[in-house]
């Protein structure tokens, strides 16, 4: 009864592996660069925990498999804040590497950032176990923001919540097998996985998953987090690595809560009383009468003090009144009661401190980042001085965290490297680190643009208090940064990149960002191609370099060369929707329409919100006279990108051709409502209203 099923499962698993089905679940895989055996990132690792179409990835890396004697290898473990989101080029790990390199030039420091967006300790433990097999000298762990919203948490959209750590780990192990992958794919294909996410929408995906402070599931979260931390320490120490645990800082002052809920047992009378006092406080606050606003808010708090927005408003009023200790307490309380839990709360940070205290063994250290940020923030309350939004750090924040960790690393180094002597020079300032990493106004603009348009204009940020006020300020800052990018400023950025690359000509991230500057803003396409070719040669296992080489070749009108490079990128990452789109566009320009249709279809399969691909497919089918097919594509695109003006307009044009005039007019009017400044769409509407085609 046991032997036969076991043999069957073993044979099935072996057969799937032999036929090449599935993917390897390791975070680190072996490769080769210039004839040398190297270790590199596995772009498919995220498939283990996320649906394939929206999987997150590690930042690409390579390091030599056989570590030299003078090499000190540090793995940075964590989620998006550790990865450096929204620009990994300026993560605290990369700043730390610059600090160490300049302080100890006789040592080859490898600082490998093994962090990934949207993951939590369940995933990071698997990454740590992989890192442990590659001669680590140190683990630096900075995580805790995603324990509720990441995989297996109560606020996640990626998997079911479980109270059993054993079942979670058993499930992870099973999904790491080819048989587990086969079953997962079968469930997805037959629609059994009804909550499967089709489009990556970042934090918006978890905006409706509210978990109040008194939710019993949080105790399970804290317990799992602490156990996972303890196991990471065990894994690191078994591999001979020092382990540095960091508490996790967050934006208290300038990031209102994402969600608020009333205490569950309030009566209708109590809720009405609370609302009256709260609204009275809002009225006083709007009028600038902050003392009276505080009195009204306190009256509401006597009825229900667990409403996060109330706590934040109190914090703001105390701040403006100069009552900073009271403000700090209220801001902390606002974070603790925030029901959309994207920030590490006090229990998470206390668990980190407790683990270090309770595991009082050699080789375990605490870096209290929370205290470091408080000590360097006005009145001890961290805000936009160091944060881009809720938890992701700006350059100053990443510098402060790197500097704080460096202080601990420097105390450890003598035990492992024979008391290396730091070069007698002042400690690197923030400006010096910025110079080594080519931090420029151009980078500042690109990051601010991504924060404003990629984050703040979407839920859950749009649900926050004072959002309109915040957006007005951010848009003003963005416009000023855009205006500062004169030809002279861009040439200064070019000079900074060239200097930084001279200091470390093997830094592929510098070259990749430099290539983007040259390609998109300076418009020196040949020089951009040179930088991208370096990246492709340095990271032959990654799609990134090939994709960018292909994009640069297109700019140089080399469609054949571009197609070759994009096919290489897709071979490595078949789920890369935008690469399929560019490839389809190239085929369309070569009049290879069937191949264009194939890759446009793949583009929207893997990136369903890619409006440009739908638009070009509509054009192809319309030219072929297949209006029903074109209408179907339009509706498919609008089911995902409901606010696409061009798709609404094209659908209107197509419906008009099919003599569905009233529907056509409604669609074109919808397009104009979305994009009221489009003269072309107004012209189309006028033509349809006059009865034209």
Residue pairs with C-beta under 8 A, 6 or more apart in sequence:
9 179
12 179
13 177
13 178
13 179
16 22
16 178
16 179
16 182
17 178
21 178
21 181
21 182
22 178
22 181
22 182
23 42
23 44
23 47
23 48
23 181
24 42
24 44
25 45
25 48
25 126
25 175
25 176
26 42
26 45
26 130
27 41
27 42
27 45
27 58
27 114
27 126
27 127
27 130
27 131
28 39
28 40
28 41
28 42
28 130
28 131
28 133
28 134
29 39
29 40
29 41
29 42
29 541
30 37
30 38
30 39
30 40
30 65
31 37
31 38
31 39
31 40
31 62
31 540
31 541
32 38
32 540
33 62
33 537
33 538
33 540
36 64
37 64
37 65
37 66
38 62
38 63
38 64
38 65
39 62
39 63
39 64
39 65
39 134
40 60
40 61
40 62
40 63
40 539
40 541
40 542
41 57
41 58
41 59
41 60
41 61
41 541
41 542
42 58
43 57
43 58
43 60
43 541
43 542
43 543
43 572
43 573
44 55
45 57
45 58
45 116
46 55
46 56
46 57
46 58
46 116
47 55
47 181
48 126
48 172
48 175
48 176
49 55
49 119
49 123
49 151
49 158
49 159
49 172
49 175
50 56
50 118
50 151
50 158
51 158
51 188
51 193
51 196
51 197
52 575
53 197
53 198
53 575
53 605
53 606
53 608
54 197
54 198
54 199
54 200
55 575
56 116
56 117
56 118
56 119
57 116
58 83
58 113
58 114
58 115
58 116
59 83
59 84
59 88
59 113
59 115
59 509
60 508
60 539
60 541
60 542
60 544
61 112
61 113
62 538
62 539
62 541
63 73
63 110
63 112
63 134
65 134
67 73
67 110
67 135
68 108
70 106
70 107
70 108
71 107
71 108
71 109
71 110
72 100
72 107
72 108
72 109
72 110
72 137
72 138
72 413
72 416
72 417
73 110
73 112
73 134
73 135
73 136
73 137
73 138
74 93
74 96
74 109
74 110
74 111
74 112
74 136
74 137
74 138
74 139
74 140
74 409
75 112
75 114
75 128
75 131
75 136
75 138
75 139
75 140
75 241
76 82
76 91
76 92
76 93
76 96
76 111
76 112
76 113
76 114
76 115
76 140
76 142
77 114
77 115
77 124
77 127
77 128
77 131
77 139
77 140
77 141
77 142
77 143
77 232
78 115
78 124
78 141
78 142
78 143
79 115
79 116
79 117
79 118
79 119
79 120
79 124
79 143
79 145
79 146
79 150
80 115
80 116
80 117
80 118
80 145
80 146
80 391
80 392
81 115
81 142
81 145
81 248
81 391
81 392
81 393
82 91
82 92
82 93
82 113
82 115
82 142
82 143
83 91
83 113
83 115
83 116
83 117
84 90
84 91
84 92
84 93
84 94
84 113
84 115
84 393
84 398
85 117
85 392
86 388
86 392
86 447
86 450
86 451
86 454
86 455
87 443
87 446
87 447
87 450
88 94
88 113
88 509
89 437
89 443
89 509
89 510
89 512
89 513
90 395
90 398
90 437
90 439
90 443
91 113
91 115
91 398
92 142
92 393
92 398
92 399
92 401
92 402
92 405
93 111
93 112
93 113
93 115
93 140
93 402
94 111
94 113
94 437
94 509
95 398
95 399
95 402
95 433
95 437
96 111
96 140
96 402
96 405
96 406
96 409
97 109
97 111
98 428
98 433
98 436
98 437
99 402
99 403
99 406
99 427
99 428
99 433
100 107
100 109
100 111
100 406
100 409
101 109
101 504
102 423
102 425
102 428
102 436
103 406
103 410
103 422
103 423
103 427
103 428
104 413
104 420
104 422
104 423
105 423
106 420
107 417
107 420
112 131
114 127
114 131
115 142
115 143
116 123
116 127
118 146
118 149
118 150
118 158
119 146
119 150
119 151
120 143
120 146
120 147
120 149
120 150
120 151
120 152
120 153
120 225
121 143
121 144
121 147
121 224
121 225
121 228
121 229
121 232
122 150
122 151
122 152
122 168
122 169
122 172
122 224
122 228
123 150
123 151
124 141
124 143
124 228
124 232
125 228
125 231
125 232
125 235
126 172
128 139
128 141
128 232
128 235
128 236
129 235
131 139
131 239
132 235
132 236
132 238
132 239
132 241
133 239
135 239
136 236
136 239
136 240
136 241
137 240
137 241
137 242
137 416
138 241
138 242
138 243
138 244
138 409
138 412
139 232
139 236
139 241
139 242
139 243
139 244
140 244
140 246
140 367
140 405
140 409
141 229
141 232
141 243
141 244
141 245
141 246
142 246
142 248
142 369
142 401
143 248
144 225
144 247
144 248
144 344
144 348
144 349
144 352
145 248
145 250
145 342
145 343
145 344
145 391
146 153
146 342
147 153
147 221
147 222
147 224
147 225
147 341
147 344
147 348
148 154
148 155
148 156
148 211
148 218
148 221
148 341
149 155
149 156
149 203
149 206
149 209
149 340
149 341
149 342
150 156
150 158
151 158
151 159
152 159
152 160
152 161
152 162
152 168
152 224
153 161
153 221
154 161
154 209
154 211
154 215
154 217
154 218
154 220
154 221
155 206
155 209
155 210
155 211
155 340
155 341
156 206
156 209
157 195
157 197
157 205
157 206
157 209
158 197
159 171
161 217
162 168
162 171
163 217
163 220
165 223
165 224
165 227
168 224
174 180
175 181
175 184
184 193
187 193
188 196
197 205
198 608
198 640
199 607
199 608
199 609
199 640
201 458
202 454
202 455
202 458
203 258
203 342
203 455
203 458
203 459
203 460
203 461
204 458
204 459
204 460
206 340
206 342
206 460
207 258
207 259
207 340
207 459
207 460
207 463
209 340
210 259
210 261
210 339
210 340
211 217
211 218
211 339
211 340
211 341
212 261
212 264
212 306
212 337
212 339
213 306
213 336
213 337
213 339
214 263
214 264
214 306
218 347
222 347
222 348
222 351
225 348
225 351
226 351
226 354
226 355
229 245
229 351
229 352
229 355
230 355
230 359
232 243
233 243
233 245
233 355
233 359
233 364
236 242
236 243
236 363
237 243
237 361
237 363
237 364
241 363
242 363
242 364
242 365
242 412
242 416
243 363
243 364
243 365
244 365
244 366
244 367
244 405
244 408
244 409
244 412
245 352
245 355
245 356
245 364
245 365
245 366
245 367
246 352
246 366
246 367
246 368
246 369
246 401
246 405
247 344
247 349
247 352
247 353
247 366
247 367
247 368
247 369
247 370
247 371
248 344
248 348
248 349
248 352
248 369
248 370
248 391
249 369
249 370
249 372
249 373
249 382
249 386
249 391
249 397
249 401
250 335
250 343
250 344
250 382
250 387
250 390
250 391
251 343
251 382
251 383
251 384
251 386
251 387
251 389
251 390
251 391
252 315
252 328
252 331
252 332
252 334
252 335
252 381
252 382
252 383
253 315
253 319
253 327
253 331
253 377
253 381
253 382
253 383
253 384
254 383
254 384
254 387
254 470
255 343
255 383
255 387
255 389
255 390
255 464
256 309
256 312
256 334
256 464
256 465
256 466
257 308
257 309
257 311
257 312
257 334
257 335
257 337
257 338
257 339
257 340
257 464
257 465
258 338
258 339
258 340
258 342
258 390
258 460
258 461
258 463
258 464
259 308
259 338
259 339
259 340
259 460
259 463
260 307
260 308
260 309
260 310
260 337
260 338
260 339
261 306
261 307
261 339
262 271
262 274
262 304
262 306
262 307
263 304
263 306
266 274
266 303
266 304
270 303
270 304
271 304
273 303
274 300
274 303
274 304
274 307
277 296
277 297
277 299
277 300
277 303
278 296
278 297
278 300
278 307
278 310
280 296
280 299
281 293
281 294
281 295
281 296
281 297
281 299
281 300
281 313
282 293
282 313
284 290
284 292
284 293
284 296
285 293
285 313
285 316
285 317
290 317
290 320
290 321
291 321
293 313
293 317
294 314
294 317
294 318
294 321
297 310
297 313
297 314
297 317
298 314
300 307
300 310
301 310
301 311
301 314
304 310
305 311
305 333
306 337
307 337
308 334
308 335
308 337
308 338
308 339
309 334
309 465
311 330
311 331
311 333
311 334
311 337
312 330
312 331
312 334
312 465
313 465
314 326
314 330
315 326
315 327
315 328
315 329
315 330
315 331
315 333
315 334
316 327
318 324
318 326
318 327
318 330
319 327
319 379
319 381
324 379
324 380
324 381
327 379
327 381
328 379
328 380
328 381
331 381
332 346
335 343
335 345
336 345
336 346
340 460
342 390
342 391
342 460
343 390
343 391
344 391
349 370
352 366
353 366
353 368
356 364
356 365
356 366
365 408
365 411
365 412
367 404
367 405
367 407
367 408
369 401
369 404
372 400
372 401
372 404
373 382
373 386
373 397
373 400
374 380
374 381
374 382
376 385
376 386
376 400
377 383
377 385
377 386
378 385
385 396
385 397
386 393
386 394
386 396
386 397
386 400
387 393
387 394
387 397
388 394
388 447
388 451
388 455
389 451
389 455
389 456
389 461
393 401
394 447
395 430
395 434
395 439
395 444
396 430
399 430
399 433
399 434
402 433
403 427
410 422
413 420
414 420
428 436
433 439
435 496
435 499
435 500
436 500
436 503
436 504
437 500
437 510
438 493
438 496
438 497
438 499
438 500
438 501
438 510
438 513
438 514
440 492
440 493
440 496
440 497
441 481
441 484
441 485
441 489
441 493
442 485
442 489
442 490
442 493
442 517
442 521
443 493
443 513
444 481
445 478
445 481
445 482
445 484
445 485
448 474
448 477
448 478
448 481
449 478
451 474
452 471
452 474
452 475
452 478
455 461
456 462
456 467
456 470
456 471
456 474
457 471
461 467
464 470
485 521
490 517
490 521
490 522
491 522
493 517
494 514
494 517
494 518
494 522
497 510
497 513
497 514
497 517
498 514
500 507
500 510
501 507
501 510
501 511
501 514
504 510
506 538
508 534
508 535
508 538
508 539
511 531
511 532
511 534
511 535
511 538
512 531
512 532
512 535
512 544
512 545
512 548
514 531
515 528
515 529
515 531
515 532
515 535
515 548
515 552
516 528
516 548
518 524
518 525
518 527
518 528
518 531
519 525
519 528
519 548
519 551
519 552
519 555
525 552
525 555
525 556
526 556
528 552
528 555
529 549
529 552
529 553
529 556
532 545
532 548
532 549
532 551
532 552
533 545
533 549
534 545
535 544
535 545
535 548
536 545
536 546
536 548
536 549
536 565
537 545
538 545
539 545
541 572
542 572
543 568
543 569
543 570
543 572
543 573
543 576
543 579
544 569
546 565
546 566
546 568
546 569
546 572
547 565
547 566
547 569
547 576
547 578
547 579
547 582
549 565
550 561
550 562
550 563
550 564
550 565
550 566
550 569
550 579
550 582
551 562
551 582
553 559
553 561
553 562
553 565
554 562
554 582
554 586
559 586
559 589
559 590
562 582
562 586
563 583
563 586
563 587
566 579
566 582
566 583
566 586
567 583
569 576
569 579
570 576
570 579
570 580
570 583
573 579
574 606
575 606
576 606
577 602
577 603
577 604
577 605
577 606
577 607
577 610
577 613
578 603
578 607
578 610
580 599
580 600
580 602
580 603
580 606
580 607
580 613
581 599
581 600
581 603
581 607
581 610
581 612
581 613
583 599
584 595
584 596
584 597
584 598
584 599
584 600
584 602
584 603
584 613
584 616
585 596
585 616
587 593
587 595
587 596
587 599
588 596
588 616
588 620
593 620
596 616
596 620
597 617
597 620
600 613
600 614
600 616
600 617
600 620
601 617
603 610
603 613
604 610
604 613
604 614
604 617
604 636
604 637
607 613
608 640
609 640
609 641
611 637
611 641
611 644
611 646
611 647
614 633
614 634
614 636
614 637
614 641
614 644
614 647
615 637
615 646
615 647
615 650
617 630
617 633
618 630
618 633
618 634
618 647
618 650
618 654
621 627
621 629
621 630
621 633
622 630
622 654
627 654
627 657
627 658
628 658
630 650
630 654
631 651
631 654
631 655
631 658
634 647
634 650
634 651
634 654
635 651
637 644
637 647
638 644
638 647
638 648
638 651
641 647
643 674
644 674
645 671
645 672
645 674
645 675
645 678
645 681
646 671
648 667
648 668
648 670
648 671
648 674
649 667
649 668
649 671
649 678
649 681
649 684
651 667
652 663
652 664
652 665
652 666
652 667
652 668
652 670
652 671
652 684
652 688
653 664
653 668
653 684
653 688
654 664
655 661
655 663
655 664
655 667
656 664
656 688
656 693
657 693
661 688
664 688
665 685
665 688
665 689
668 681
668 684
668 685
668 688
669 685
671 678
671 681
672 678
672 681
672 682
672 685
675 681
687 693
